[in-house]
């Protein structure tokens, strides 16, 4: 093997994500693992191992909702990672980006790669709330959120659900998205993550950017990609719920970023 060919092989090995035994997927706010059934079927058809994490105590009210923490989300995901057989490719959608970032900080050796899907990609000390409040290009208004009287949870005003989460979907897809939206405990949304270069910063990151997103806008996604220096990016011409509206494209993107078939 000549020197140039040897250098090319070494460069390819460095650039490629580490091998993983499983793909673990974490859903976003106001949604659940059930919304990823189409992606589950698509990955299964392609022969890939995967785990869908259903974050605990969702859709709760009152004291049960107040008791939910971001630590609970991280613990549930860490358990899924351990059961899957680390290292894994860890995929987070929307608010799931906060969870997978915290998991990478807690167990960097168990995560071969992070893939953010239309997700919040935080820096140290940020919460979903702080990132969402920096947003100026989505379709949320103050009226879009229905806050519980005891401030334990929020939900999306039914009038706005289809326009924000399924804006480019078919009538059937939009109806499915609306029906699947649930209450979201508020405490995890306001909880900042602690991230270090030594742990979180050591894990490779990739991003699937959604170009018609009305929840986590494309401009915000782009800003987070650029500030994090994420170079492996795949764009999908879709809104915030490609797991419903663009299943085939999302499955293909996850597989490509995870290292191929």
Backbone bond lengths (Angstrom), bond angles and torsions (degrees), N, CA, C in turn:
res aa  C-N    CA-C-N  psi(-1)  N-CA   C-N-CA  omega(-1)  CA-C   N-CA-C  phi
1 X - - - 1.464 - - 1.523 108.99 -
2 X 1.348 117.32 126.94 1.452 118.40 -178.23 1.527 111.06 -77.13
3 X 1.344 115.07 170.10 1.463 119.89 -172.49 1.519 112.26 -62.95
4 X 1.347 116.99 -40.90 1.460 119.96 -178.78 1.525 111.34 -65.31
5 X 1.349 115.63 -41.19 1.462 119.02 179.63 1.525 109.84 -66.77
6 X 1.336 117.31 -40.27 1.455 120.88 178.90 1.525 110.26 -61.00
7 X 1.346 116.18 -43.02 1.457 120.48 179.30 1.525 110.88 -62.68
8 X 1.331 117.57 -39.57 1.466 121.35 179.41 1.520 110.79 -63.86
9 X 1.334 116.74 -41.18 1.462 120.68 -180.00 1.521 110.34 -64.65
10 X 1.339 116.82 -45.39 1.457 120.95 179.01 1.524 110.85 -61.76
11 X 1.332 117.64 -43.28 1.464 121.52 179.74 1.519 111.01 -61.64
12 X 1.337 116.34 -41.03 1.465 120.14 179.99 1.522 110.74 -64.39
13 X 1.327 116.60 -40.34 1.460 120.02 -179.94 1.523 111.12 -65.41
14 X 1.338 116.57 -38.46 1.451 120.10 179.47 1.523 110.69 -67.71
15 X 1.337 116.81 -39.91 1.469 120.99 -175.52 1.519 112.49 -74.56
16 X 1.337 117.43 -28.16 1.462 120.75 -174.94 1.517 111.33 -73.38
17 X 1.349 118.94 144.54 1.449 120.65 176.40 1.520 110.98 -66.95
18 X 1.324 115.96 153.22 1.455 119.82 178.22 1.517 110.49 -63.72
19 X 1.322 116.10 150.61 1.453 120.74 179.94 1.521 110.20 -63.96
20 X 1.304 116.86 143.84 1.459 120.76 179.31 1.509 109.58 -133.12
21 X 1.308 116.75 147.92 1.454 121.48 -178.87 1.522 112.19 -89.26
22 X 1.324 117.64 -11.54 1.450 119.97 -175.42 1.521 110.04 -159.83
23 X 1.340 114.63 157.80 1.459 122.67 171.60 1.522 106.74 -109.62
24 X 1.312 116.68 124.14 1.464 121.90 179.65 1.525 107.84 -113.82
25 X 1.339 116.71 127.71 1.466 121.98 -173.74 1.523 110.01 -115.90
26 X 1.349 115.73 131.09 1.463 122.51 178.55 1.528 108.48 -115.33
27 X 1.323 116.32 122.49 1.470 121.06 -177.87 1.520 111.28 -74.23
28 X 1.339 115.05 174.88 1.450 121.23 -176.75 1.513 113.98 -102.11
29 X 1.337 115.52 -173.37 1.463 122.13 -179.97 1.522 110.88 -67.93
30 X 1.333 114.75 147.01 1.458 124.74 177.73 1.534 112.49 67.07
31 X 1.343 117.34 4.19 1.453 121.24 179.06 1.523 109.31 -128.85
32 X 1.329 116.94 179.84 1.457 120.78 -177.75 1.522 109.44 -144.13
33 X 1.318 115.71 177.03 1.459 120.64 178.96 1.521 111.94 -61.48
34 X 1.338 117.04 -26.00 1.462 120.38 -179.39 1.522 112.08 -59.93
35 X 1.323 117.07 -28.00 1.460 120.91 -179.64 1.526 112.23 -70.24
36 X 1.330 117.04 -11.88 1.458 121.87 -176.70 1.530 112.31 -102.01
37 X 1.325 117.52 17.31 1.467 120.95 -177.73 1.529 111.47 -60.31
38 X 1.330 117.49 -38.81 1.459 120.03 179.74 1.513 112.38 -66.49
39 X 1.337 116.60 -39.58 1.469 120.66 176.78 1.521 109.85 -67.03
40 X 1.317 116.27 -39.86 1.468 120.92 176.20 1.527 110.63 -55.46
41 X 1.330 116.21 -48.14 1.466 120.41 -179.98 1.524 110.87 -64.98
42 X 1.345 116.62 -39.07 1.460 120.20 -179.63 1.511 112.68 -65.72
43 X 1.319 117.41 -42.84 1.461 120.88 177.98 1.521 111.17 -66.93
44 X 1.320 115.48 -39.27 1.467 120.29 178.46 1.524 110.76 -63.02
45 X 1.333 116.41 -42.07 1.466 120.51 -179.96 1.521 111.55 -63.84
46 X 1.345 116.54 -28.74 1.460 121.41 179.09 1.529 112.00 -87.13
47 X 1.334 116.52 0.70 1.454 120.67 176.46 1.515 114.74 80.64
48 X 1.339 117.43 22.02 1.465 119.98 -178.05 1.521 111.05 -97.46
49 X 1.321 115.62 142.26 1.459 121.68 172.61 1.521 108.71 -78.84
50 X 1.328 116.83 143.36 1.456 120.02 -177.75 1.519 109.63 -159.95
51 X 1.320 114.22 159.55 1.456 122.12 174.38 1.519 107.79 -136.01
52 X 1.324 116.98 132.44 1.455 121.96 173.14 1.526 108.14 -100.39
53 X 1.325 117.02 121.12 1.460 121.34 178.75 1.519 109.01 -88.20
54 X 1.321 117.28 126.05 1.459 120.78 173.36 1.521 106.66 -103.88
55 X 1.317 117.05 104.90 1.454 120.90 -173.74 1.530 110.41 -60.65
56 X 1.335 117.19 145.00 1.469 121.17 -168.70 1.521 114.22 -76.45
57 X 1.346 113.81 151.72 1.469 122.66 170.87 1.515 114.01 57.18
58 X 1.342 115.57 35.02 1.458 119.15 176.35 1.529 109.83 -78.12
59 X 1.293 116.14 159.53 1.464 123.60 178.35 1.523 111.98 65.85
60 X 1.341 116.32 15.42 1.460 120.60 -179.76 1.528 110.56 -76.82
61 X 1.332 115.45 164.82 1.461 122.06 176.58 1.525 108.61 -131.98
62 X 1.321 115.46 164.45 1.457 120.42 172.84 1.518 113.60 60.16
63 X 1.325 115.77 -139.38 1.465 121.29 -176.35 1.525 111.77 -63.49
64 X 1.312 116.71 -32.82 1.472 119.26 178.57 1.517 110.92 -64.00
65 X 1.328 116.96 -39.12 1.464 120.53 177.74 1.520 110.91 -70.17
66 X 1.325 116.89 -39.84 1.462 120.67 179.70 1.525 111.69 -63.40
67 X 1.330 116.63 -27.62 1.463 120.73 -176.65 1.522 113.32 -78.67
68 X 1.334 117.53 -13.77 1.468 120.83 -177.74 1.523 109.39 -73.84
69 X 1.342 116.31 135.20 1.464 120.80 -179.29 1.520 110.59 -130.28
70 X 1.318 115.11 162.39 1.463 119.57 173.98 1.527 110.19 -62.98
71 X 1.317 117.51 -31.93 1.465 120.85 175.63 1.526 111.29 -59.46
72 X 1.336 117.26 -35.02 1.468 120.75 176.79 1.527 110.13 -63.52
73 X 1.325 117.17 -41.76 1.458 121.64 178.26 1.528 110.54 -62.50
74 X 1.324 115.17 -44.49 1.463 119.92 -179.22 1.523 110.30 -65.31
75 X 1.328 117.31 -43.13 1.465 120.59 -179.38 1.522 111.49 -62.77
76 X 1.333 117.09 -41.98 1.467 120.29 179.38 1.521 110.96 -64.09
77 X 1.326 116.11 -37.69 1.460 119.98 -179.62 1.521 111.03 -73.28
78 X 1.318 117.76 -39.91 1.463 121.00 176.07 1.521 111.10 -60.40
79 X 1.327 116.75 -38.50 1.464 120.25 177.54 1.526 110.49 -64.68
80 X 1.326 116.54 -41.81 1.468 120.20 178.39 1.523 111.02 -64.39
81 X 1.320 116.91 -39.51 1.467 121.61 178.54 1.528 109.70 -62.95
82 X 1.320 116.52 -45.36 1.467 120.39 -179.97 1.522 111.24 -63.33
83 X 1.324 116.35 -42.27 1.470 119.94 -179.33 1.521 112.04 -68.97
84 X 1.325 116.31 -29.81 1.468 120.47 -178.95 1.515 111.51 -72.20
85 X 1.304 116.97 -28.40 1.445 120.59 -175.98 1.508 110.21 95.81
86 X 1.320 115.77 90.97 1.459 121.11 -176.47 1.524 110.69 -67.12
87 X 1.347 117.40 156.48 1.466 126.85 2.32 1.523 112.14 -82.91
88 X 1.329 116.25 152.39 1.449 121.63 -178.40 1.518 110.37 -120.10
89 X 1.329 115.36 160.33 1.466 121.41 163.51 1.519 105.68 -90.04
90 X 1.327 116.33 120.59 1.462 121.84 -173.16 1.517 109.15 -106.97
91 X 1.329 115.93 117.74 1.466 123.18 -174.97 1.524 108.87 -108.06
92 X 1.332 117.06 130.04 1.457 120.73 177.66 1.513 111.47 -127.52
93 X 1.326 116.10 130.06 1.462 121.71 178.54 1.526 109.34 -102.88
94 X 1.336 117.26 131.24 1.457 122.75 172.46 1.538 110.31 56.99
95 X 1.337 118.31 -120.01 1.463 121.81 177.56 1.525 111.98 -60.95
96 X 1.327 116.98 -22.45 1.456 120.54 176.56 1.519 112.55 -59.35
97 X 1.338 117.36 -20.75 1.455 120.61 176.07 1.512 112.51 -62.92
98 X 1.332 116.90 -32.83 1.457 120.25 176.63 1.524 110.19 -66.99
99 X 1.328 116.11 -43.18 1.460 120.88 -178.21 1.513 111.60 -65.31
100 X 1.338 117.43 -47.56 1.463 118.49 -176.56 1.525 111.19 -67.22
101 X 1.331 117.39 -30.20 1.460 120.01 176.27 1.522 110.33 -65.17
102 X 1.331 116.66 -43.98 1.464 120.82 179.22 1.521 111.36 -66.60
103 X 1.321 117.66 -34.79 1.459 121.07 177.18 1.525 110.47 -66.34
104 X 1.327 117.13 -41.22 1.464 120.73 178.10 1.521 110.80 -63.16
105 X 1.326 117.18 -34.50 1.457 120.59 176.18 1.529 110.86 -67.66
106 X 1.335 115.89 -40.86 1.463 120.14 -176.76 1.524 113.14 -74.26
107 X 1.335 116.51 -34.23 1.471 119.93 -174.32 1.520 110.75 -143.90
108 X 1.321 118.04 64.92 1.476 120.11 -174.94 1.519 113.50 -61.67
109 X 1.310 118.54 -30.34 1.467 120.78 -178.74 1.525 112.20 -71.98
110 X 1.336 116.06 -16.62 1.467 120.29 -179.00 1.523 112.51 -93.51
111 X 1.328 117.07 -2.72 1.467 121.46 -176.92 1.526 108.98 -119.72
112 X 1.330 115.20 114.11 1.465 119.58 178.78 1.514 111.56 -75.11
113 X 1.333 116.09 -31.94 1.458 120.50 -176.15 1.518 109.71 -166.30
114 X 1.329 115.87 147.15 1.453 122.40 171.26 1.522 108.75 -104.58
115 X 1.345 116.07 136.35 1.460 121.14 173.01 1.523 107.80 -123.83
116 X 1.315 116.09 116.02 1.463 122.02 177.52 1.527 108.88 -91.13
117 X 1.335 117.05 129.48 1.461 122.42 178.31 1.531 108.21 -114.42
118 X 1.341 116.52 105.81 1.475 119.91 -177.69 1.520 109.73 46.55
119 X 1.329 115.89 41.79 1.459 121.32 -165.06 1.515 112.43 -113.34
120 X 1.326 114.59 159.36 1.451 121.08 169.70 1.522 108.29 -74.65
121 X 1.315 115.90 123.75 1.462 122.65 178.50 1.526 107.22 -113.17
122 X 1.321 117.54 92.48 1.466 120.54 -169.34 1.516 113.79 -80.28
123 X 1.325 114.00 159.70 1.446 122.77 164.20 1.523 107.80 -101.98
124 X 1.317 116.24 169.18 1.458 120.76 -178.75 1.530 111.08 -54.36
125 X 1.347 115.22 131.61 1.458 121.21 176.63 1.507 115.69 87.54
126 X 1.329 118.26 -1.34 1.465 120.85 179.68 1.520 111.08 -93.68
127 X 1.302 115.31 150.79 1.463 122.85 172.08 1.524 108.27 -116.41
128 X 1.329 115.39 169.75 1.460 118.14 173.33 1.526 109.64 -60.43
129 X 1.318 116.69 -37.80 1.459 120.67 -178.84 1.523 111.19 -60.32
130 X 1.333 117.43 -46.91 1.464 119.20 -178.38 1.523 111.34 -65.36
131 X 1.329 116.90 -38.01 1.461 119.45 178.02 1.528 110.99 -68.41
132 X 1.333 116.38 -41.55 1.464 119.69 -179.64 1.523 111.11 -65.39
133 X 1.333 116.86 -36.40 1.467 119.94 179.78 1.528 112.21 -71.55
134 X 1.344 116.56 -18.24 1.461 119.79 176.50 1.521 111.90 -82.82
135 X 1.315 115.77 -5.05 1.463 123.44 -174.16 1.523 110.21 -82.61
136 X 1.330 116.47 135.79 1.457 119.27 176.98 1.509 113.92 -132.57
137 X 1.338 116.33 9.11 1.457 119.34 -172.42 1.528 114.04 -122.94
138 X 1.328 118.01 8.11 1.461 118.98 179.34 1.528 110.46 -94.22
139 X 1.338 116.08 -173.82 1.468 120.27 -176.19 1.523 112.80 -105.09
140 X 1.326 117.26 7.40 1.458 119.54 175.99 1.523 110.59 -70.33
141 X 1.328 115.90 142.62 1.459 122.16 168.07 1.530 107.02 -124.89
142 X 1.325 117.25 172.68 1.467 119.57 177.83 1.517 111.03 -60.18
143 X 1.316 116.87 -29.65 1.458 120.40 -179.46 1.520 112.49 -74.83
144 X 1.332 117.11 -17.08 1.471 120.04 -175.61 1.523 112.80 -68.85
145 X 1.340 116.26 -22.25 1.462 120.53 -177.81 1.522 110.39 -103.05
146 X 1.326 115.46 127.84 1.455 121.36 173.63 1.527 106.49 -102.29
147 X 1.332 116.95 111.93 1.457 122.24 -175.98 1.524 109.64 -97.34
148 X 1.331 116.38 133.50 1.457 120.75 177.91 1.529 110.53 -61.05
149 X 1.320 118.31 145.91 1.467 120.95 179.93 1.524 113.33 -56.14
150 X 1.335 117.41 -30.42 1.466 120.63 179.47 1.530 112.00 -94.78
151 X 1.320 116.76 9.01 1.472 123.30 178.60 1.536 112.87 58.96
152 X 1.315 116.43 30.89 1.466 119.61 -179.63 1.524 111.97 -88.34
153 X 1.324 117.38 -27.79 1.464 120.35 -177.53 1.520 109.96 -152.07
154 X 1.327 113.72 166.73 1.465 121.16 172.18 1.515 108.10 -129.67
155 X 1.309 116.85 157.64 1.456 122.11 169.61 1.519 108.58 -142.54
156 X 1.320 115.35 164.97 1.461 120.46 -176.84 1.518 109.71 -91.10
157 X 1.323 116.29 132.27 1.458 121.53 177.61 1.524 108.71 -54.98
158 X 1.323 116.54 128.63 1.459 120.53 -173.67 1.523 112.17 -56.86
159 X 1.309 116.82 -34.47 1.464 121.27 179.59 1.524 112.42 -58.42
160 X 1.332 117.46 -32.57 1.464 121.90 -172.51 1.524 113.86 -98.66
161 X 1.312 117.60 -6.39 1.462 119.88 -169.72 1.525 113.50 -61.94
162 X 1.310 117.27 -49.11 1.461 119.94 -176.60 1.525 111.14 -66.02
163 X 1.328 117.50 -41.19 1.463 120.56 -177.41 1.517 112.17 -66.24
164 X 1.333 117.79 -33.63 1.459 121.00 -176.65 1.520 111.90 -86.18
165 X 1.316 117.56 -42.64 1.462 120.82 -173.12 1.524 114.07 -98.98
166 X 1.320 118.16 -22.04 1.468 119.32 -176.14 1.507 112.97 -136.38
167 X 1.315 116.44 38.09 1.466 121.24 -169.73 1.521 114.01 -57.91
168 X 1.356 118.37 -33.31 1.467 118.47 -177.15 1.522 111.94 -107.05
169 X 1.316 117.09 10.76 1.463 120.19 -178.28 1.510 113.51 -81.17
170 X 1.323 115.89 167.24 1.451 120.93 172.97 1.529 108.99 -70.78
171 X 1.328 115.83 168.57 1.463 119.54 178.69 1.535 110.56 -58.31
172 X 1.316 116.57 -41.40 1.467 120.64 179.84 1.531 111.05 -65.88
173 X 1.327 116.97 -42.61 1.465 120.67 179.45 1.521 111.17 -65.70
174 X 1.308 116.55 -42.26 1.462 120.31 179.04 1.521 110.74 -62.37
175 X 1.318 116.98 -40.53 1.466 120.60 178.59 1.520 110.87 -63.79
176 X 1.326 116.94 -39.74 1.467 120.58 179.23 1.529 110.81 -66.16
177 X 1.335 116.92 -40.32 1.465 120.97 179.16 1.521 110.28 -64.10
178 X 1.327 116.69 -46.13 1.463 121.25 179.98 1.522 110.67 -60.66
179 X 1.322 117.22 -44.27 1.460 121.23 -178.25 1.524 111.89 -66.36
180 X 1.336 116.93 -27.34 1.456 120.04 -175.91 1.513 115.09 -87.45
181 X 1.334 118.30 -9.84 1.459 120.05 -177.99 1.526 110.97 -73.62
182 X 1.333 115.23 137.34 1.459 120.99 -175.65 1.529 110.26 -128.36
183 X 1.331 115.58 176.65 1.463 120.80 175.81 1.532 109.94 -70.33
184 X 1.325 115.56 149.66 1.464 121.18 -178.86 1.531 109.68 -123.88
185 X 1.340 118.21 119.87 1.465 119.72 175.26 1.526 110.50 -57.57
186 X 1.331 116.76 139.95 1.456 120.73 -171.76 1.532 114.15 -83.14
187 X 1.320 117.89 -31.27 1.467 119.38 -173.33 1.529 113.10 -58.00
188 X 1.347 120.53 -46.02 1.459 119.01 -179.98 1.529 113.56 -60.68
189 X 1.322 116.87 -33.85 1.462 121.12 -178.80 1.528 111.27 -62.66
190 X 1.342 116.22 -33.89 1.460 121.03 -176.77 1.526 113.30 -91.91
191 X 1.329 117.58 -0.03 1.464 121.08 -175.43 1.526 111.37 -88.69
192 X 1.327 118.19 122.57 1.472 120.09 177.72 1.522 111.56 -75.18
193 X 1.318 116.49 155.39 1.459 121.60 175.97 1.526 109.06 -103.40
194 X 1.318 115.13 145.74 1.463 121.61 175.50 1.524 108.17 -103.88
195 X 1.321 116.31 118.78 1.457 121.96 -174.52 1.526 109.64 -128.71
196 X 1.329 115.61 139.95 1.464 120.37 178.41 1.520 109.67 -123.51
197 X 1.319 115.78 156.01 1.458 121.01 176.43 1.524 110.81 -66.81
198 X 1.329 116.68 -33.49 1.461 120.44 -177.16 1.517 112.51 -66.03
199 X 1.317 118.20 -36.31 1.467 122.05 -177.57 1.523 110.58 -102.91
200 X 1.304 117.37 -79.70 1.464 121.80 179.68 1.525 111.60 -53.21
201 X 1.321 116.74 -42.96 1.459 120.72 -176.21 1.509 114.47 -66.90
202 X 1.320 117.13 -14.60 1.462 120.52 -179.99 1.516 113.40 -85.86
203 X 1.337 117.38 -7.76 1.469 121.67 -175.53 1.528 109.76 -95.76
204 X 1.342 118.63 126.11 1.473 120.64 177.46 1.526 111.29 -60.01
205 X 1.343 115.38 146.38 1.459 120.92 -178.02 1.521 110.81 -129.78
206 X 1.332 115.35 145.45 1.458 122.52 174.75 1.527 107.63 -137.17
207 X 1.339 116.29 168.06 1.466 119.66 -173.54 1.521 109.91 -143.39
208 X 1.331 116.42 135.90 1.463 122.70 169.78 1.523 106.39 -107.99
209 X 1.341 115.05 109.58 1.466 121.97 -174.05 1.522 109.62 -95.49
210 X 1.331 116.53 134.33 1.458 122.45 -179.23 1.525 109.23 -103.86
211 X 1.319 116.12 123.83 1.464 121.63 -166.10 1.520 115.19 -88.08
212 X 1.349 117.54 -7.60 1.466 120.10 176.48 1.530 111.14 -122.61
213 X 1.317 115.99 27.64 1.469 120.97 -170.76 1.523 111.55 -73.14
214 X 1.335 116.18 128.02 1.459 122.40 178.04 1.527 112.45 -107.25
215 X 1.347 117.46 3.07 1.464 121.47 178.80 1.520 111.00 -107.57
216 X 1.323 116.34 -57.88 1.472 121.83 170.66 1.524 104.34 -112.11
217 X 1.306 116.79 96.06 1.458 120.84 -166.20 1.523 112.59 -60.80
218 X 1.323 115.42 155.04 1.460 121.06 178.00 1.535 111.54 -58.54
219 X 1.355 119.59 -42.56 1.464 118.28 176.88 1.531 113.64 -59.83
220 X 1.332 117.21 -39.46 1.469 119.03 177.58 1.524 110.07 -66.82
221 X 1.328 117.63 -43.68 1.460 119.94 176.85 1.531 110.58 -56.21
222 X 1.321 116.41 -44.12 1.462 120.68 -178.68 1.520 110.97 -63.33
223 X 1.325 117.44 -41.68 1.465 120.06 178.76 1.528 110.96 -62.54
224 X 1.331 116.87 -41.17 1.464 119.71 179.90 1.530 111.02 -68.14
225 X 1.319 116.63 -38.35 1.472 120.72 176.65 1.519 110.50 -60.89
226 X 1.320 116.20 -46.96 1.459 120.89 -174.93 1.523 111.99 -68.34
227 X 1.304 117.45 -43.40 1.465 118.69 -177.69 1.523 111.80 -69.76
228 X 1.357 116.67 -27.93 1.462 120.60 178.19 1.524 112.18 -84.08
229 X 1.326 116.47 -10.15 1.456 119.79 -178.21 1.513 113.30 68.55
230 X 1.337 117.10 30.55 1.464 121.24 179.63 1.527 108.61 -77.17
231 X 1.319 116.43 122.00 1.459 121.38 -175.56 1.526 113.26 -100.99
232 X 1.317 117.84 -25.83 1.463 120.54 -177.69 1.526 107.78 -93.68
233 X 1.345 115.58 100.12 1.459 122.96 -174.39 1.518 109.01 -130.28
234 X 1.320 116.45 132.51 1.463 122.26 172.77 1.519 107.89 -120.02
235 X 1.320 117.00 129.72 1.457 122.85 178.85 1.527 110.38 -96.15
236 X 1.334 115.36 138.90 1.458 121.87 172.94 1.525 107.34 -124.95
237 X 1.327 117.12 130.72 1.459 122.03 -177.66 1.524 108.76 -81.29
238 X 1.319 115.28 80.54 1.453 121.75 -172.51 1.520 110.08 -153.64
239 X 1.330 115.63 171.38 1.445 121.32 174.12 1.522 111.48 -86.97
240 X 1.322 116.17 -150.97 1.462 121.08 -169.94 1.529 113.80 -80.86
241 X 1.304 117.83 -8.23 1.464 119.18 -175.10 1.527 111.77 -124.74
242 X 1.347 118.74 60.55 1.463 119.84 178.87 1.511 113.28 -62.41
243 X 1.340 116.79 -19.81 1.469 120.04 177.03 1.525 111.54 -66.00
244 X 1.341 116.72 -13.05 1.467 122.12 175.54 1.524 111.37 -113.64
245 X 1.336 117.36 -41.51 1.464 120.18 -171.15 1.523 114.60 -93.29
246 X 1.335 117.07 -23.54 1.475 120.72 -177.03 1.536 109.21 -139.57
247 X 1.319 115.21 57.71 1.466 120.71 -172.79 1.526 111.67 -59.71
248 X 1.324 117.46 -49.26 1.470 120.37 -175.81 1.530 111.11 -62.26
249 X 1.329 116.37 -43.37 1.465 119.96 179.96 1.524 110.95 -65.38
250 X 1.320 117.10 -38.13 1.463 120.21 179.84 1.518 111.26 -69.00
251 X 1.316 117.15 -43.74 1.471 120.80 177.68 1.525 109.81 -59.33
252 X 1.324 117.08 -46.09 1.464 120.65 -179.89 1.530 111.31 -61.64
253 X 1.329 116.86 -40.23 1.461 120.83 -179.64 1.515 111.27 -66.85
254 X 1.322 117.01 -43.75 1.472 120.50 178.85 1.524 109.94 -61.22
255 X 1.330 116.73 -46.03 1.460 119.98 -179.62 1.516 111.31 -62.41
256 X 1.329 117.14 -43.56 1.465 120.27 179.56 1.523 111.51 -61.73
257 X 1.321 116.90 -47.04 1.450 119.61 -178.03 1.522 112.51 -72.15
258 X 1.324 115.87 -26.74 1.464 119.77 178.73 1.524 111.98 -76.93
259 X 1.321 117.05 -7.88 1.451 119.13 176.02 1.510 114.47 121.13
260 X 1.343 117.33 7.32 1.454 119.85 177.92 1.505 112.87 91.78
261 X 1.325 115.42 179.65 1.465 121.07 -176.19 1.511 110.29 -73.90
